[in-house]
Amino acid sequence: MPVPTVGFTDSRLANGLRLIISEDHLAPVVAVNIWYGVGSKHEQPGKTGFAHLFEHVMFQGSAHVGKAEHMALIQAAGGTLNGTTWLERTNYFETMPSHQVEIALWLEADRMGTLLDALSQENLDNQREVVKNEKRWSYDNRPYGSWTEKLLAAIFPEGHPYHHSTIGSMEDLDAASLDDVKAFFRLHYAPNNAVLSIAGDVDPKQISGWVEKYFGAIPANPNLPVALPDMTLPPTLGGEIREVVPDRVPLPRIHWGFRGPIFGDPRLDALDLAGQILAGGKGSRLHKRLVRDEQLAQDVALFSMGLVAGCSVTAGFATARPGVDLVQLETAFWEELEKMTREPVSDDELARAKALTEADELGALQQVAEKADRLSMYATLFDDPGMINSILPRYLSTTAEQIQAVCRDVFVPDNRLVLTYLPVSTVDTTLADEPAAE
Amino acid sequence: MTAERPIVIADRPKHGEPSQYHFPRFEQNELSNGLRLISVHLPGRELVTASLVLPSGAVDEPSEQGGLSSLMARSLTEGTEQHDAIGLTEAGERLGASLHAEAGWDGTSISVEVPGARLEAALELAAEVAMSPTFPAADVDRLGDERLNDLLQARADPRRRADDGFVNTIYAASSPYGRPSAGTEATVPGLDAAACAALHARRFDPARMTLIVGGDLEGIGGDIRTIAESRFGAWERNSAAESATTPRVKSARDERIVRLFHRPGAVQTEVRVGHVGLARRIPDFHAVSVMSAILGGLFNSRLNRKLREEKGYTYGAGAGFDMRRGAGPFAARCAVNTDVTVPAVQEIIVELEAMRSAPPTRDELHAARDYLVGVFPLRFETPPAVVGALAGLIIQGLPMDELDRYRSAIDAVTLEAVHEAAERHIHTDELAIVLVGDADAILPGLEAADIGPITVEREELPGQSA
């Protein structure tokens, strides 16, 4: 049951804009997706949260587009849209009925070329407030909401570009001036720092013509790419890091973190399959033991966030059932991970994990938005959009021995971060562990 | 590199010509035992979705057994006469299939997504789950316990507390929609395997159910009707099966009130403003859809424009009608920073009143209609979306050409129709304002604003010091 190959063309405009087009006429829809090579890892000390704040500013209008008009035009054309910020990049995307693609291209070009013509202090202040409410909503006023920030801060040392999360510090955002924000745009938002992927029901010739017409005159920034500091890290944390986090939660939850192989390293593929076998559903080892058989946990998860330099973040969590001894829960978790380091997974487990991975891939690639986003991702991070077709064969050729080997590298005692979230009522704050520092 | 860029793009492109679009064509058949079969051939969609749908759900269960439909559905995959839970999961995984059963307010479904070549084998598993579940007592009890723990989490999570507190405030105690569909601390402990088995026996009947299959049906190794007959044909009719009920829905009140759930030190307030709303089968469904989009559906809806883009009070504000077999809730919703709670509530009320007091502008009408009509094809890109839309028609008892009529019906909505829909269905005198936030910070301003009588709930929160 082979997954169909994604065909695409890959070219560059004279100003450096990379254009990837993938034709697919199954539905009358087209995805437009731009990845800018700027994420929170590019932020300077004292200016954290800028990349994300900037993502908001990108919807505040440009020379020929009014505030919030971007959304209005896309939605009136029957399209959907959004933008997201991650450690490595910022992306913007629209899914359009096929006959409405041109307006999306024009809007993306207008803001890439002329955003600063429209940027005002008032709009910046407004979006700063919106972002603060986003932080309150997504992190501060959410049970266990601080775990991603804490995980990144502990796995990456102070000063490392991945040390802080995309939402950044509110003090830094408060200090952001209009000039800071303008400088950020001038440096990073240039055609030679962007990949534009278009997937779906298109005529590639017509698309190329429109892209040239709208994006062609935007000048490249010769000062790119921006040099990042050396991001390499030792493969493990070099010890066990523990922190107790009192929170407004009724049930304790343990969050685990590990340094894992970087994105692109085949060992991370093997670790993904290990995650599937350990926690990928009702029949997985951790779910079966912690949730079903011993009923220590309400839920359990284990997964990796692939990052291209230093290390990836492999993360897990389990929410304890009421009254459960957390030592017992943690012990059972480690035992299952250690078992993975001692003996290879069975042929049946591996075959099931691969069959699910294959079906997931088939499901993902039948959505033009996902296809376009992956083309942009592989082009931005690896200069190789063809990875959209080579990643699945890599998974399918992974062996039980490779899985065991990566588990031996990652699931070791001196590579453990343990964040224990406890109900505030059960924590004597005078005795709580001090946050671990690396 | 700091040189200003030239103006690049002066001319805004015109919209292209739309190609003809219609909802994917489907075939309807009936198997020998009365099971209805709907099949949609979607060329190139090799991951096929199949869903077995029953138009009965949580709304049809006795209130003292609240949550039973949900528990029964989740227990279906805990074991069959042929497989235990793990065996069933593993058999599915070997096919690359994920098997899933769930019950909502109005319907129950058993669904599977699987590469087409293995559809028949996956349907065999789905048939087992539908026809011969064993409801192992220990596993049903475990799922019940998990639900109780989930309720603890729901109480601690400000969003979920606001949602649950809101429906609990607007519906009379006799209405099913006043509680969460998966049951409460009061009802879940009384549910068990025997009750699940009894409900299954009472409800499941091939002649009341529909199998919907969508995807590339040329790659499934045969004719879908023959395959369905071979997997489900032996399932005997259940002539004793009960039919869906007509829900009795009653509003709790007829005046404006404020209910504030105290969360000491909360940095945001979760806000819900609304009342009992509408059922899905209403004559002015399309006018209500356009009106909701203008009020709180589009990015540039009145609520989001005001509360987010003008004031910066929130990450996002919206409003809408959750339409069910009976009248579901209508709510405006957002989360705002604590110190602007009162002005945010006031702005919401102003917008709701404005929606009633005059027709929208012509621009607003066009923006909403163009969006709803234009986005329609995007909603049905993949098999799960197409199958889900058809399941919605079955569960709500709507005509099978409903989706074909949608775009012209939306296009025909007028300014007056939107205004009438707002006047008829938004009741600004009967608003319940439900807030989850720091009462000590909010209360003085709230009292001064004189919005309505205020009740403060200083409830015990598990795990949180008072």
Interface residues (C-beta under 8 A of the other chain):
Chain A: M1 P4 L26 A27 P28 V29 A63 H64 K67 A68 M71 A72 Q75 A76 A77 G78 G79 T80 T95 M96 P97 S98 H99 Q100 V101 E102 I103 W106 A109 D110 G113 T114 L116 D117 D125 N126 Q127 R128 E129 V130 K132 N133 E134 R136 W137 S138 D140 N141 R142 P143 R186 W210 Y214 F215 A217 I218 P219 N221 P222 N223 R248 V249 P250 L251 G281 K282 G283 K288 R292 Q295 Q298 T319 R321 P322 D348 A351 R352 A353 A355 L356 E358 A359 L362 G363 Q366 Q367 V368 P423 V424 S425 T426
Chain B: M1 T2 A3 E4 R5 P6 I7 V8 I9 A10 R12 P13 H15 G16 E17 P18 S19 Y21 L42 P43 G44 R45 E46 L47 T77 A85 I86 T89 E90 E93 R94 L95 G96 A97 S98 E113 V114 P115 A117 R118 D139 R142 D145 E146 N149 D150 L152 Q153 R155 A156 D157 P158 R263 A266 V267 Q268 L298 F299 N300 R305 R308 E309 E310 K311 G312 Y313 T314 Y315 A335 V336 N337 H366 A367 D370 Y371 V373 G374 V375 F376 P377 L378 F380 E381 T382 P383 L461 P462 G463 Q464 S465
